[in-house]
Amino acid sequence: MPDFISDIPTNVWLFGAATVISIAAFIGLILIPAMKAFGQWPERLAAGFLSLFVLATLVTVGGPAAGEDDAGEVILGAMIPRDDSVALFVKFKGDADVARRERGNFVQFVRSVRWN
């Protein structure tokens, strides 16, 4: 094995593996079913775009200093679309330390929302 590969810390390998698994799960469990739920290509394109938008929102909101104001507060937020006319908006606003600690729970909650 080349030296530069063995110099990579274990946590970097684990984070990389978790990222690959998360992306594969998102594609297989959210993106593809959302796109297959519609018959016409514009609807499929819109469903794919909205799914990727939700993923991007979850990934980018709540990172270090993202949305942080002078009082040390952050906002975690997500938009969960049902169709073209209905969406659920979920927001947490609070202390930055609490938001960082509870971010995983927030993401888990958002991913658990199902429309009936």
N, C-alpha and C positions, 0 to 999 in steps of 0.2 A: 504494500500500500504506500502511495506517495506520502512524503512527510507532511505536506500541507493538509491532507485529509485527516491524518492522525492528530494534528494540532487543533482541530476544531473541537470546542468544548461539547460535552455531552448534552448540556441544556440546549445548545443550538440545534443539534440533531433531533432532539425530542420536539422542540418547537417547530422545526421544519416538517417532521412527520405528522404532527398534530395539524399543521396547516394543510398539508396534502389531504389528510383524511377529512378535515372539515370541508374543504372545497369539493371533494368527491361526494360527500354526504349532501351538501347543498345542491349540487347538480342532480344527483340521483333522487333525492327526496323532495326537493322543492321546485327547482327550475324545470326539469323535464315534465313532471306531472302538471305543472301550471301551464306549460306550453301545449301539452297533449289535451288539455281540457277544452280547447277551442278548435273549431274546424277550419276557419279561414286564416290565411297567413297573416293578415294585419292584426287579428286578435291574438294569434300566437306570438307575434312580435311584441305587441303591447304587454302581454302577460310576462314574457321573458324580460322585457325592460323593467317592469315594475318589480319583479322578483330580484333582479340585480340591483335596483335602486334601494330596496329594503336591505339587502346584504351590505351595500356600500354605506348606508345610514348606520347600520349596527356596527360596522367595522370602524368608521371614522368618528362617530360621536362618542365622547367619553374618554378619549385618549388623553395623555398628559397635556394639560393646558387647553384642551379643546373646549371651547365654550366657557372657560374659566373667567370669572370677573374679579374685580378688586377684593371682594369679600371672601374669596376662596370657595365660591360655589360653582357647581357645574350642572349641566343639564344633560341627562341621558334621554334620548327620544327615538321613537320609531313610528313609521306609518305602515299600517298593515291594510292593503287594499283588498276589497271584496270584489268589486267590479268598477266600471267607469264612474258610478255615481256615489259609492259608499266606501269609506275607509275609516279605520280605527286609528286614532292617534294616542300613543302612550308616552307619558313624560314623567321623568323623575327630576326634581330640582332640589339640590341640597348641598351639604358640605362635601368638598372634594374628596376627603378621606373616606367618607361613607359611600360615595358614588364609586370610588375605585374598589372598595371592598365588596360592594353589592352588584357590581357590573355583571358578573357571571350570572347571578340570579335574575337580573333584569333581562338579559339576553335569553335565558332559559324560559322565562315567562313569555316573552314576545314570540319565541318559536313555538310555544305550546298553544297559542291562540288558533282556534279552528272556527270557521264559519259554518253554520248549519243551514 
